[in-house]
Amino acid sequence: MELKQVSLELINSMNKNTLMEVLGITCIGLGKDFVQSKMPVDQRTHQPMGLLHGGASAALIESIGSMGSSLLVDITKYQPVGLEINCNHVSGISSGYVVATGKIVHAGRRSHVWQVDIHEDGTDRLIATGRLTVMIIERK
């Protein structure tokens, strides 16, 4: 299964009035089997010690997987919902941006699995890695 190729402007327009807008998450890349997004590391995404909050990283992982799964199904008939998320925080970061790349690992009729790696923008330094399972449900 390949992701539908749509404009980044269309994808980012769906962030209006959502957590993604609040956290400053924007989609910056889209391929046949991946989605890439960028998120600032600032007061919106910090924990009290001034580092990137683990919950913000988890929200980025879930956002990418849900976004990607939306591009794999007919969203007039189905909707993706997060079922399970696992996130390992391997390095701290206090400023700048992080870039997350999510790759589809499994694209079944009822479930999708995404592997997402979050790196410091402009470097190969891994900040966090995670896996998201998405359930595909019928719209009512």
Secondary structure as the mmCIF struct_conf table of DSSP 4:
data_model
#
loop_
_struct_conf.conf_type_id
_struct_conf.id
_struct_conf.beg_label_comp_id
_struct_conf.beg_label_asym_id
_struct_conf.beg_label_seq_id
_struct_conf.end_label_comp_id
_struct_conf.end_label_asym_id
_struct_conf.end_label_seq_id
HELX_RH_AL_P HELX_RH_AL_P1 LEU A 8 SER A 13
TURN_TY1_P TURN_TY1_P1 MET A 14 ASN A 17
BEND BEND1 THR A 18 THR A 18
HELX_RH_AL_P HELX_RH_AL_P2 LEU A 19 LEU A 23
TURN_TY1_P TURN_TY1_P2 GLY A 24 GLY A 24
STRN STRN1 THR A 26 LEU A 30
BEND BEND2 LYS A 32 ASP A 33
STRN STRN2 PHE A 34 VAL A 41
BEND BEND3 ASP A 42 ASP A 42
TURN_TY1_P TURN_TY1_P3 GLN A 43 THR A 45
STRN STRN3 HIS A 46 HIS A 46
TURN_TY1_P TURN_TY1_P4 PRO A 48 MET A 49
BEND BEND4 GLY A 50 LEU A 51
STRN STRN4 LEU A 52 LEU A 52
HELX_LH_PP_P HELX_LH_PP_P1 HIS A 53 HIS A 53
HELX_RH_AL_P HELX_RH_AL_P3 GLY A 54 SER A 70
TURN_TY1_P TURN_TY1_P5 LEU A 71 LEU A 72
BEND BEND5 VAL A 73 VAL A 73
TURN_TY1_P TURN_TY1_P6 ILE A 75 LYS A 77
STRN STRN5 TYR A 78 HIS A 89
BEND BEND6 SER A 91 SER A 91
BEND BEND7 SER A 95 SER A 95
STRN STRN6 GLY A 96 ALA A 107
BEND BEND8 ARG A 109 ARG A 110
STRN STRN7 SER A 111 GLU A 120
TURN_TY1_P TURN_TY1_P7 ASP A 121 GLY A 122
BEND BEND9 THR A 123 THR A 123
STRN STRN8 LEU A 126 GLU A 138
#
